[in-house]
Amino acid sequence: MPESVSPTEKSAANGGEGASSSISRWQVAGRALRHRNFQLFFSGQLISLIGTWMQSVAQSWLVYRLTGSALLLGSVGFASQIPVFLFAPLGGITADRVNRRYIVIATQVASMVLAFVLAGLTLFHKIQVWHVFVLASLLGIVNAFDIPGRQSFLVDMVGKEDLMNAIALNSSMFNGARVIGPAVAGILVAKIGEGWCFFANAVSYIAVIIGLMLMRVQSPARAPASMASPFEHMMEGFRFVNRTAPIRALLLLLGMVSLVGMPYVVLMPIFADQILHGGARGLGILMGSTGVGALLGALTLAFREGVRGLGRWVAWCCAGFGTSLAIFSLSHSFWISVVLLLPVGYTMMLQMACSNTLIQVMVPDALRGRVMAVYSMMFMGMAPIGALLGGALADRLGAQTTVAIGGLASVVGACWFGLQLPKIRVEARRLIVAQEVAGGEPSEMSAQAVED
């Protein structure tokens, strides 16, 4: 005969189950942090990325203050990111051939040196616009090696089982910094000028370099060197992307959004000053709002287990991004604009992180660096072309019309991708299962992929 349970005991039991369920959900969301190497990476990067976002906002404001030109704002964005498009294939080959931890350490040191130079020129009132162009271009070359190396390094730190969670937490960290950095930069720029933001960014790199030095990473086995030329190795990555329909579709959509949708970022100083009348502090708040939305998007992905349904998420998030951006372009109220940027950041981040996750679980380890280099070209490399076109269009049509066109084009891209989904879903499942089997990983992700 079962024992009777009092209402109090039942309530306590239910409360215990609820608390246990809540703890379990947070454990799922942070499961990549059980790896010591990722803990070191996460803590160091969080500090460094706050400085990076401070520099990004301060640099935009510096160029706008010196020139007042939308075209030059777009041109600086072009100069900082076009090297990723040009040199990322070399970064991809390097990531597939060299210890990825050493690559990331080298890129962080180089970024720190460039930030110190920019800070010195600004603080001593020697800064000119051409200095910003040169330093932005050099940083872009560094990023061409950093992005493929860093994205490929995630799987070395946590393995395939926790890869999606690591990508989500990495995005959460990036966007948590995106909330704090612009807000701090807006205050510092208004109070003491741009130079101290650049100096703070330079110092912040010390944290991530220390974290990387303390890691103990077992380098994955590399494929034996072949007689093929570096050019052939580079083309192997492009050929894989071209013949793999799911990855090709994801990258084409990402590249299109980066080209037509992302220029809103480089035009934000114009919105902050001329349209919404918020000044430097308003720019920090607007960028911070986008960051809050993106942080929420990354956390949404962190609570997920498995890749089932992520293709549909990509389509819906791209459509949501375009719609939110088009509505934002119509606003003349500062605080309404702040609210509208929340879904812009949320959907943008979910599309990017879901695409990253799907690509990484479909690509073989031997090609990971080169495929992530193509990802870098589409995500970061197309953005400068869009920034240049966006700046030129804004000079002729106005910032609001330019951003609205980009939003509507993103919606069209989402519709195209949605129509492709039924055709590419079967091949995507096959690739995910094949990589899980090849890696000897638990079959949970494979099973979930087959179910959808």
N, C-alpha and C positions, 0 to 999 in steps of 0.2 A: 504494500500500500504506500503510495507516495505521501511524503510529508506535506502538511499544509504550510503555505507561505503567507506571511502577513503582508498587507498592503505596503507597509513601510519597507519591509525587506525587498518586496518586488520593485518598489520605486528605486531603492538603492541599487538593486541589481540592474535595472534598466538604465539608471544614471551611469553606472559603471560601464555598461556596454556602450553607451553613448560616448563617454569619455574615451574609452578604448578605441572606438571607431574614429573619433576625432584625431587621436594620437596616431592611429594607423594611417590616416589620410596624409598627415604631415610627414610621416616617415616615408610614404610613397613619394611625396613631392620633393623630398630632400635625399633620396636614396643614393645619388651620385656622391654626396658628401661623406659617405662611409669610406671612401678612398682617400688615404692621406695625401696623395699627390694632388688630387682635385681640391682638397681643403686648402693647401698652400696656394694653388693657382687662383682659387676663388677669392681668398682674402687679399692677396696681392693685387689682383686685377681690379677689385672693387675700388681700392684707393686710387690706383692709376687711372681708371676710367673716369672718375670724378674730375681729375685734372684734365683729361683729354676733352671732356665736354666743356669745361671752363674755357680751354683754349679755343675750341671751335666757335663758341658764341663770341668770345672776345675778339677773335680774328675777323669774324664777319662784321662786327661793329667797328673795328679799326678801319677796315677797308671802306666801309660806308661813310665813316667820319672823314676820312682823308679824301674821298672822291665824290660821294653822293650819287654814284652811278650804279644802276641796276645791272648794266652790261658788265662792269668790272666785278661786281659781286659774283655774277655767273662765271666770269672768266677765272676768278680765283678758285671757285669750285671745280672748274674744268682742269686747271693746273694741278690741283691737289689729288685728283682721282683718275685722270687719263693715264698716268703711269701704271695704274693697276691693270687697265685694259691692255696696255702694251707689253708689260713685263710679267704679268701673272703666270703665263705659261712657263717661264723660266723658274718662277717661284714654285710651281707645281712639280717640275722635274726635280728641283732641289729637295722638296719635301718627301719625294719618293726615294731619294738616294742618300740623304744625309740625316743624321740624328735630329729629330724634330725639336727636341728640347734646346739644342745648341742654336738652331735657327731662330727660335723665339727669343732666346737670351740676346742674340746679336741684334735682332730688330728692335728690341726694347732699349738697348744701349744706344743705338743710332737715333732712335726717336727722342731719347733724353737729351742727347747732344744738340739736336736741332731745336728743341724747345728752349734750351739755355741760350742759344744764339739769338733766337727771336726775342726772348725776354731781355737780353742785354741791349740789343738794338733799340727796343722800345723804351726801356727804362732810361737810357742815356739820350733819348730824343734824336736818334739817328735813323729811325725807321723810315723807309720810303716804300711805295707800293711795289716796286720791282723786287725789293727784298722779300716781301711776303710771297710774291709769285715764285721766286727761286726756292725759298724754304718749303713752300707748299708742294712744289714739284719733287723735291728731294724726299719729303715725307711720303709722297705717293709711291716713289720707287721702293722705299722701305716697306710700305704696306703691301706691295705686290709680292713680297716674299713672306711677310708676316701673316697675311690672311690664309693662304693655303697651308702654311706650316702650322698655324694655330688651330685651324679647323681639323686638320688631320691629326694633330696632337691630342685632341680630346679622346679619341678611341684608344690611344696609348695609355692614357691616364685611368680610364674607367672600364675599358672593354666594351664589347658590343651590347651586352645585356643592359647596361645603364647609359648607353650613348644618347638616347632620346632625352632622358632626364638631364644629362650633362649639357646638352644643347639648350634645353629650356632654362636651366639654371644660369648658364652662361648669358643667355639673352636677358634673363631677369636682372642679373648683375649689371649688364650693359645699360639697361633701361632704368634701373635704380639710380645708377650714376647719372643718367640722362635727366633725372628729376632734380637731383641735388646740384650737379655741376652748373647748369644754366642759371638756376636761382642764385647760387653763390656768385657766379660771374656777373649777373645783372647788377648785383649790389656792389661788387668790387669795381666794376667798370665805372659805375656812376660815382663812386666815392674816391677811388685812388687810381683809376686808369687801367688800361688793358695789360700793361707790362707785368703787373704782379700776378695776373691770371696765368700768363705764360710761364712765369717763374714757378708758381705753385705746381703747374703741370710737370715741369722738368723734375722737380723734387719728388713728385709722386711716383715716378718710374722706379725709384730706388726700392719701393716695397715689392713690386712684382719681380724685379731682378733677384732680390734676396729669396723670394719664394721659389723661383725657378732653380736657383742654385742649391736649395735645400732638398729638392726632389730626388727620389730614387726611382728612376724609370727603367724598366727592362725594355730595351729596344726591340721592336718586333723584327722578325726575320725578313730580310730584304731579298727580293728576287736576284739571282746571280746576274752579274753584269753581262750584257750581250754585246755583240759587235755592232749593233745598230748605232747610228749617229744620234746626238742629242735632238736633232730636228725630228728624226723618226720617232724617238721616245715622246716628244711633244705631240706629234701628230697622232700617236696611238691614243692619247687621251681624247682628242677631238673626234677621232673616228668612233670611239666607244660611245661618246655622247650622241653623235649623229645617227648611229644605228640603233640606239636604245630609245624607243619612242616615249616611255614615261619620263625619263630624265630630260630628253629633248624638249618635251612639252612644258615641264616645270621651269626649265631654264629660259625658254622663250618668253613665257609669261612674266617671269621675274625681270628679265631684261627689258621688256616692254614697259612694265610699271616703273622701273628705275629711270627709263628714258623720258616718259611723259608725266609721271606722277610725282617723283621725288624732287623735281626742281622747286617745289613749294618751299623746301627747307632754305635754299639760298636766297629766296625772295622774302623770307620772313622779316628781315630788318625793315623792308619797305612797308609791310603790313603793320609792324609794330610802331613805326614812326609816322608815316603819311596817312594811313587808312584808319588805324585804331588809336593813334596818338598816345602810345604808351612809353615811348623812349627806350633807353637801354634796359631799364628794369622791366618794362613790359615785354621786351624781347625774351628776357630770361623766363618770365612767367609763361609765355606762349610755348617756348621750347620745353619747359618743364611739364606743361600740360600734356604735350605729345608724349613725353617720357612716362608720365603716370599711366596713360592708356597703354603704351607699349609694355610697361612693367606688368600690368594686369593681364595682358595677352600672353606674355611669357609664363606667368604663374598658372594661367589656365592650362597651358601645355604641360607644365611640370606635374600637375595632378593627374595627367593621363597616363595610362599604361598601355603599351602596344601602339601600332600604327594604323589600326583599323579605322577607316573613314577619313583619314587625313587628306585624301585627294579632294573630297567634297569640301572640307574646311578651306582648302586653298582657294577653290572657286568662289565660295561665299565670302571669304575675307577680302579677296580682291575686289569683288563687287561692292562690299561695304566700304572699303577704303576709298574707291572712286566716288561713291555717292556722298560720303561724309566730306570729302575734299571739295566737291562741287558746291555743297551747301555752305561750307566754311568761306568759300571765295565770295559769297554774296553778303556776308555779315559786315556791318559797320559798327557793331557794339563790341567793345573789348571783352567783356566777361562772357557774352554769348560765344564769341570766337574761342575763348579759353575752353568752354564746355565742348564746343564742336570738335576741338582738336583731340579730345579724349578718344572717341571712336576712330579717328584717323590713326593715332598711334597704336590702338588696340589691334585693329585689323591689319595694319601694315606689319606689325611684329608677328602676328599669328601666321600670316602668309609666308613670311620669310623663314620663320623657325620650322613650320611644317614642311616647307620645301626642302630646307636643309636636312631635316630628319629623314625624309623619304629618299633623298638622293644618297645619303650616307649609308642607309641600310640596303640599298640596291647595288652599290658600287663595290667591286673587288678591292681588297686591301692593296694589291700591287698597283692599282690605278688611282687610289684615293687622292693622293696629292694633286695629280694632274686634273682629275675631274673637279676637285674643289677649286682648282685654279680657274676652270671655266665658270664655275659658280661665282667666283670672285669677279670675273670679267663681266658677268651679267648683272650682278648685284651692285658692285662698286664701280666697275668699269664703264657701264652705260650711263651711270649717273652724271659724270662730267660732261658728256655730250648733251645730255638733257639740261644740265645747268647752263651750258653755253647757249643752247637754243632757247631755253626759258628766259635767260637774261635778255637776249635779243628781242624775243617776242614781247617781253614786259616793257621794253623801251618803246615799242611801237603800239601795242594793244593795251598795255596796263597790266599790273601784276594780277589783279582779280580775274580778268578774262583769261590770262595765261594759265592760272591755276585751275579755273573751271574747265578749260579744254582738256587739261591733263586728267582731271577726275572723270570726265565723261569717257575719255579714251580707255581708262582703266576698267570701267564697267564693260565696255565692248570686249576687252581682252578677257575678262572673267567669263563672259558668255561663250567666247570661242573655246576656252579651256573646258568649260562645263560640257560642251558638245564633244570634246575629245575623250572625256573620261571613260565612257563605255568601251571605247576602242582600246585604250591602253591599260585598263585595269587588270586584265588577265596576265599580260606580260609583266606588270609590276609585281603581282603576287609571285610569279615564277622566279623573278630575280631575288625577291626578299627571301624566299624559302631556300634558294640556291646558296645565297651568302650565309644564311644561318647554318646550313649543313656544312659548308666549307669551313666555317669558323669553329665548328664543334660546340656552338652555344646551345643553351637550353631552347627547346622548341616552342616556347610560349609565343614568341613573336611570330614564328612561322605559322602556328595554328591560327592566330588572330588574322594574319594576312590572308590565309586561305579562306577563312570564314566570310570575308567581305569581298 
